């Protein structure tokens, strides 16, 4: 996530200055363009004024056309290539521009309409490659990430040079995200579409679990499925129906990357994952390419990123991983939100005040069923003013304005360490007594906060004081069971992100479960006509 020099969309926001190309003035076309651009089509994007930008574009050119027989074919090629980005070329008037091109240059009205439409398509395509077609806030009100930034002056310069030199293809390449994963996932989309054209992959029939060492008529189907996925190469076998060790290793990698129990046995869950259709995987890739276009790359400084769908956290310095671990995230019905914040402090030996939602939906029903719930969970009852009262004095059918608090301790819900960042959702990272859940493949088990494996190590790195806050010194303070809040000297960004594709170190693209079912809404928005 290295910083990238920004370059293009400023041309959409800045007033266009000199963009004149050499050539004589065609008064007939100029007379057509000028009134058209006084009432341009409504192709504006959120936060931009695309029609105004197009008008300024032509005013600076003395209302002369630009998309001649040298430049228009290149633009059409680039618009067609947007299909490989998971975008629809028809969103950028691809077919209409082809029709205009076939009409020729004899009619000044058609030339003027074609030119204006091509310029709209050019600017809109570049902007949407750069920042995404879909406004993420329209899908998720929690979204507060910065858009990819731009330098208006540099953008104008590069756009001018691209048109003048007919270097349109390089401009489109520069508009795409500089994340190294982007082009890898883009290539995976092309391969997946090739698989779809070839008829897709076979569906594994139902039946008893398939296990290594078995001979079964379904094994050749399994072998073909994994060959298409690129996990095994084609090889002749004396007994193609035998489930051998090579096939087992491929199945285990598939299971691991699909966040399934990697035991090599094909049970219902693995069969379901194998039988996800090619069309579904294409849609999943398109959703993640769009998310990459939303994502502004961070600087070379330190930041923490939580990959929610991947159940993991990393402490980053630019593209370098300084530390990584597993996490548990919110259950599907109490999902952890996607947002950006700044780490501010670390709480040692944190107590836990039961949040209102958990009190209402979990604790109160449990207490009404059995009062021992309070004792088992070491919960104390307090008034709103902070005075501890007896649980027996509370009418639990109508408890009123009371607070449940759990005292500090390693068995408490927050464990020994909590890492705080200001946000309106009361979300934070913390230790947990439920460490056994970190060994599970799918870990959407919390009530919205982020439980971190080996969180003490992350706390030591964030405090960055090897004398006062070494691991040993931190544990001494924790063992005193006194709640202490330690502010961070350096405020470090934290990003809670959501991707459902992974790119392995070998470049292999795999798919995660869409635990919060967010891919379909992205694809639906991508498919909406502009």
C-alpha positions, 0 to 999 in steps of 0.5 A, spaced: 500 500 500 505 504 497 503 511 496 502 513 489 503 520 485 496 522 483 495 525 477 488 525 473 481 527 476 483 534 477 482 535 470 475 534 472 475 539 477 479 544 475 477 549 469 481 547 463 486 552 460 490 551 454 488 544 450 488 547 443 491 542 438 494 545 432 490 545 426 485 550 422 478 552 425 472 548 422 467 553 423 461 548 421 463 543 427 465 549 432 458 552 430 455 545 432 459 544 438 458 550 442 450 550 443 451 542 444 455 544 450 451 549 453 446 543 454 451 537 455 448 530 457 448 529 465 454 525 466 456 528 472 459 524 477 458 525 485 463 531 487 465 533 480 462 537 474 463 533 468 459 537 463 462 543 465 469 540 464 467 538 457 465 545 455 471 548 458 475 542 454 472 545 447 472 552 449 480 552 450 480 548 443 476 554 440 470 549 439 474 544 435 474 536 435 479 532 437 477 525 436 479 524 429 480 517 425 487 517 429 485 518 436 478 515 436 480 508 434 484 508 440 479 510 445 474 505 443 480 500 444 481 502 451 473 503 452 472 496 450 478 494 455 474 496 461 471 489 460 477 486 463 476 491 469 470 488 471 466 495 468 461 495 462 464 499 456 456 500 454 456 505 460 461 509 456 457 509 450 461 504 446 456 502 441 454 509 440 461 511 438 462 505 434 455 507 430 458 515 430 464 512 427 461 508 421 457 515 419 463 518 417 465 525 417 461 528 412 455 531 416 458 536 421 452 535 426 454 528 427 462 530 428 460 534 433 455 530 437 460 524 436 466 528 439 462 531 445 460 524 446 467 521 446 470 526 450 465 525 456 466 517 455 474 519 455 473 523 462 468 519 465 472 512 464 478 515 466 475 518 473 471 511 474 478 507 473 481 512 478 476 512 484 471 507 482 464 507 478 460 506 485 460 511 491 462 507 497 458 511 501 451 509 497 452 502 499 455 503 506 454 509 511 460 507 515 465 508 509 470 514 511 476 512 507 479 518 503 478 517 495 484 517 491 487 524 491 490 528 485 494 533 483 490 538 478 496 541 475 499 535 473 493 531 471 491 537 466 498 536 463 498 529 462 491 529 459 493 534 454 500 530 453 496 524 452 491 527 447 496 531 443 501 525 442 495 520 441 498 516 448 491 515 450 492 507 452 498 509 457 493 514 460 488 509 462 494 504 465 496 510 469 488 511 471 488 504 474 490 503 481 497 502 483 496 496 488 500 490 485 494 486 486 490 489 481 492 487 475 493 480 478 486 480 480 484 483 473 488 477 469 484 472 474 478 475 471 480 474 464 481 467 466 475 466 469 471 469 463 475 464 459 473 458 463 466 460 463 466 461 455 469 453 455 463 451 459 465 452 466 467 447 471 464 440 473 459 440 479 461 435 484 455 430 485 453 429 492 454 423 496 458 420 502 464 424 504 470 423 499 477 422 503 484 420 501 485 413 499 478 412 497 476 410 490 470 413 487 467 415 481 467 422 483 474 423 484 475 424 476 470 430 477 474 433 483 481 432 479 478 436 473 475 441 478 482 442 481 485 442 474 481 448 472 482 452 478 490 451 477 491 447 483 494 441 480 496 440 473 494 434 468 497 428 469 495 421 466 493 416 472 493 408 472 487 409 476 483 416 475 478 414 480 483 413 486 484 419 491 491 420 492 496 424 496 497 429 490 490 430 490 489 431 497 494 436 497 490 440 492 484 439 496 487 442 502 490 448 499 483 449 496 480 448 503 485 453 507 484 458 502 476 458 502 477 458 510 475 451 511 477 445 515 483 443 511 483 436 512 483 433 505 476 430 506 470 433 501 464 433 506 458 438 505 462 445 506 467 443 501 463 440 496 458 447 496 465 451 496 467 447 490 460 448 486 460 455 487 459 457 479 464 460 475 458 466 474 459 467 481 466 467 482 466 472 476 461 477 480 466 476 486 472 478 482 468 484 479 466 487 486 473 486 489 476 490 483 471 496 484 473 495 492 481 496 490 479 502 486 475 505 492 482 504 496 487 510 497 493 507 498 497 509 504 503 512 505 510 509 507 509 510 514 506 505 519 499 503 519 494 497 522 490 494 517 484 489 519 482 484 513 475 483 516 473 477 511 480 474 512 480 474 519 487 477 520 490 483 522 497 486 520 502 492 522 504 495 516 510 499 514 508 501 507 508 495 503 512 491 509 508 487 514 512 488 521 507 483 525 501 479 523 496 475 527 489 472 527 482 476 529 475 474 531 470 479 528 463 480 529 458 475 527 454 476 521 448 479 524 453 484 528 458 485 523 464 489 524 463 496 520 468 498 515 471 504 516 478 508 518 480 511 525 486 513 529 489 508 534 489 513 541 491 508 547 492 502 550 488 499 556 491 494 561 487 490 565 480 493 562 474 492 565 468 491 561 461 495 561 456 491 557 454 495 551 446 497 551 445 492 545 448 486 548 445 488 555 438 488 551 439 482 546 443 477 550 444 479 557 437 480 560 434 474 557 439 470 560 438 473 566 431 472 566 432 465 565 437 464 570 440 469 575 446 465 576 448 468 569 451 474 573 455 470 577 458 465 572 460 472 568 462 475 574 458 481 572 456 487 577 450 491 577 451 499 578 446 505 577 446 510 572 450 514 577 455 509 578 453 506 585 453 498 585 447 495 588 445 488 589 442 484 583 436 482 588 434 489 588 433 489 581 426 488 578 429 484 572 422 484 568 423 492 568 430 493 570 430 500 568 437 504 567 442 500 570 449 498 568 452 491 568 460 491 569 465 486 569 471 487 573 478 486 570 482 479 569 484 474 564 477 471 564 474 477 563 471 479 556 476 483 554 482 479 557 488 483 559 489 488 553 484 493 549 487 497 544 482 504 543 481 508 537 475 513 537 469 511 533 462 512 533 460 504 533 464 503 540 469 498 536 476 496 539 481 491 539 482 487 545 484 480 548 479 475 549 479 469 554 476 465 548 483 463 545 481 456 542 476 460 537 483 463 534 484 455 531 477 455 527 477 457 520 472 462 520 472 466 526 466 471 525 464 470 533 464 477 536 459 482 538 462 487 533 469 488 536 475 485 534 479 480 538 486 479 536 491 473 537 497 475 541 494 482 542 500 483 547 505 483 542 501 488 538 500 493 544 508 493 545 509 495 538 504 500 538 507 503 545 514 503 542 518 503 548 522 497 550 524 500 557 518 502 560 513 497 556 517 491 554 513 485 554 515 483 561 514 490 564 507 490 561 505 483 564 507 486 571 502 492 570 497 487 568 498 482 574 496 488 579 489 488 576 489 495 576 486 498 570 491 503 566 490 507 560 496 508 556 496 514 551 500 512 544 505 517 543 504 516 535 497 516 533 497 510 528 492 509 522 487 503 523 483 501 517 478 496 517 477 493 510 473 488 507 476 484 501 473 477 499 479 475 494 486 473 496 492 474 492 498 469 494 505 470 494 505 465 488 500 470 485 494 465 485 488 468 486 483 465 491 476 466 494 474 468 501 467 467 504 463 473 503 461 473 511 457 479 511 454 478 504 457 485 501 459 482 494 452 482 491 450 489 492 457 492 489 455 488 483 448 490 483 451 497 483 456 496 478 451 493 473 446 499 474 446 504 467 449 510 468 
